[in-house]
Amino acid sequence: MVQVDEFAARHDVPVRRLQRRLLEYVGVGPKWVIRRYRLQEAVEQAAGGPPNWAGLAADLGYSDQAHLVRDFTAVAGVSPAAYARSVL
């Protein structure tokens, strides 16, 4: 799941209602939840050994590998490759 409108459509909920419900019950918006899900998946893949980062970025819905690296580094404080080396 990579887009808010895709998630809302899959669950037959208007986007705005989804936004309000997540903010009310979880405290964050749907984009934040989707971003965390994608990054968690990247962490799990990296823990199993260095993956093909470009392929992983595409699988997770990032526009390119650089987008994944920027997002991951902003959240984790280290690049995905540095993280993968640290967990091996």
C-alpha positions as CSV (number, residue, x, y, z in Angstrom):
1,M,0.0,0.0,0.0
2,V,1.7,3.2,-1.1
3,Q,-1.0,5.9,-1.5
4,V,-3.7,7.2,0.8
5,D,-6.4,7.2,-1.8
6,E,-5.5,3.5,-2.7
7,F,-5.8,2.5,1.0
8,A,-9.1,4.4,1.4
9,A,-10.6,2.9,-1.8
10,R,-9.5,-0.6,-0.7
11,H,-11.4,-0.2,2.6
12,D,-14.3,1.7,1.0
13,V,-13.8,4.8,3.1
14,P,-13.5,8.4,1.9
15,V,-10.0,9.8,2.2
16,R,-11.0,12.6,4.5
17,R,-12.8,10.2,6.9
18,L,-9.7,8.0,6.9
19,Q,-7.5,11.0,7.8
20,R,-9.8,12.1,10.6
21,R,-10.1,8.6,12.1
22,L,-6.4,7.9,12.1
23,L,-5.8,11.3,13.7
24,E,-8.4,10.6,16.3
25,Y,-7.5,7.0,17.2
26,V,-3.8,6.8,16.3
27,G,-2.6,10.5,16.5
28,V,-1.1,10.6,13.0
29,G,-2.2,10.8,9.5
30,P,-2.4,8.1,6.8
31,K,0.7,9.3,5.0
32,W,2.7,8.9,8.2
33,V,1.4,5.4,8.7
34,I,2.2,4.3,5.1
35,R,5.7,5.9,5.3
36,R,6.4,4.0,8.5
37,Y,5.1,0.7,7.0
38,R,7.4,1.1,4.0
39,L,10.4,2.0,6.1
40,Q,9.7,-1.0,8.5
41,E,9.7,-3.3,5.5
42,A,13.0,-1.8,4.3
43,V,14.5,-2.4,7.8
44,E,13.3,-6.0,7.7
45,Q,14.8,-6.6,4.3
46,A,18.1,-5.0,5.3
47,A,18.3,-7.2,8.4
48,G,18.3,-10.3,6.2
49,G,21.4,-9.0,4.3
50,P,22.0,-6.2,1.9
51,P,19.1,-6.3,-0.6
52,N,18.9,-4.9,-4.1
53,W,18.1,-1.4,-2.9
54,A,16.8,-0.2,-6.3
55,G,14.5,-3.2,-6.5
56,L,13.4,-2.8,-2.9
57,A,12.6,0.9,-3.5
58,A,10.5,0.0,-6.5
59,D,8.7,-2.8,-4.6
60,L,7.9,-0.3,-1.8
61,G,6.5,2.3,-4.1
62,Y,9.4,4.8,-4.0
63,S,10.0,6.8,-7.1
64,D,13.7,5.7,-7.1
65,Q,16.4,4.4,-4.9
66,A,17.5,7.9,-3.8
67,H,14.0,8.6,-2.5
68,L,14.2,5.5,-0.3
69,V,17.7,6.4,0.9
70,R,16.6,10.0,1.8
71,D,13.4,8.8,3.6
72,F,15.3,6.0,5.5
73,T,18.2,8.3,6.5
74,A,15.8,11.0,7.7
75,V,14.1,8.6,10.0
76,A,16.9,6.3,11.1
77,G,19.8,8.7,11.1
78,V,21.9,6.4,8.9
79,S,21.7,5.2,5.3
80,P,20.1,1.9,4.6
81,A,23.4,0.4,3.6
82,A,25.0,1.6,6.9
83,Y,22.1,0.1,8.8
84,A,22.4,-3.2,6.9
85,R,26.1,-3.4,7.8
86,S,25.4,-2.7,11.4
87,V,22.9,-5.5,11.9
88,L,25.0,-8.2,10.2
